Amino acid sequence: MCLFLTNCSKTPLEKVLKDIEENHPKTITLSDYTNFKWDEAWLIYGNVGVSYLKFMRDQNINVERIDDTIKMWKEFSNTIVYIYNKKVVYYEFPPDNRDGEIFGFVEPYALLDFKLERGQIVVVSSNNSVCEVKDRDLVPIKPIKIYENMDEKLK
């Protein structure tokens, strides 16, 4: 039973951020912060939208779960998409400072980042999702795939 609803409903990346702030680990394992099954996590930094979803479909990934929210994707550059058996099971955006926003007066910035290059996709497996922690940046140690310059390639 949860005493504080906010503690129970934290996203995996919110849990990572809290752990980093409280415990200052040198590495984290993404799969330790999820309560669902996934094979791969796609860390994406780019103009995520229809072209990225098409690219994922071309990789035989069922993106049906996120098709309906494509308008929301266009507002963000950083995204993590969790995939199980070639199907998107969950996706999220790194936590940012917008929780304290009042009437849109806060300039948004990420509180947690993967420090990817623009247009880069890094894929990690759930079996090896270890990331080095550098301040509030997560750097995947052993990605299984890296796609470069995808903003240009997917135009």
Secondary structure as GFF3:
##gff-version 3
##sequence-region A 1 155
A	DSSP	alpha_helix	5	8	.	.	.	ID=ss1
A	DSSP	alpha_helix	12	23	.	.	.	ID=ss2
A	DSSP	beta_strand	27	29	.	.	.	ID=ss3
A	DSSP	three_ten_helix	30	33	.	.	.	ID=ss4
A	DSSP	beta_strand	40	45	.	.	.	ID=ss5
A	DSSP	alpha_helix	50	58	.	.	.	ID=ss6
A	DSSP	alpha_helix	64	67	.	.	.	ID=ss7
A	DSSP	alpha_helix	70	73	.	.	.	ID=ss8
A	DSSP	beta_strand	78	84	.	.	.	ID=ss9
A	DSSP	beta_strand	87	92	.	.	.	ID=ss10
A	DSSP	three_ten_helix	97	100	.	.	.	ID=ss11
A	DSSP	beta_strand	120	125	.	.	.	ID=ss12
A	DSSP	beta_strand	130	134	.	.	.	ID=ss13
A	DSSP	beta_strand	137	140	.	.	.	ID=ss14
A	DSSP	beta_strand	145	147	.	.	.	ID=ss15
A	DSSP	alpha_helix	150	153	.	.	.	ID=ss16
###
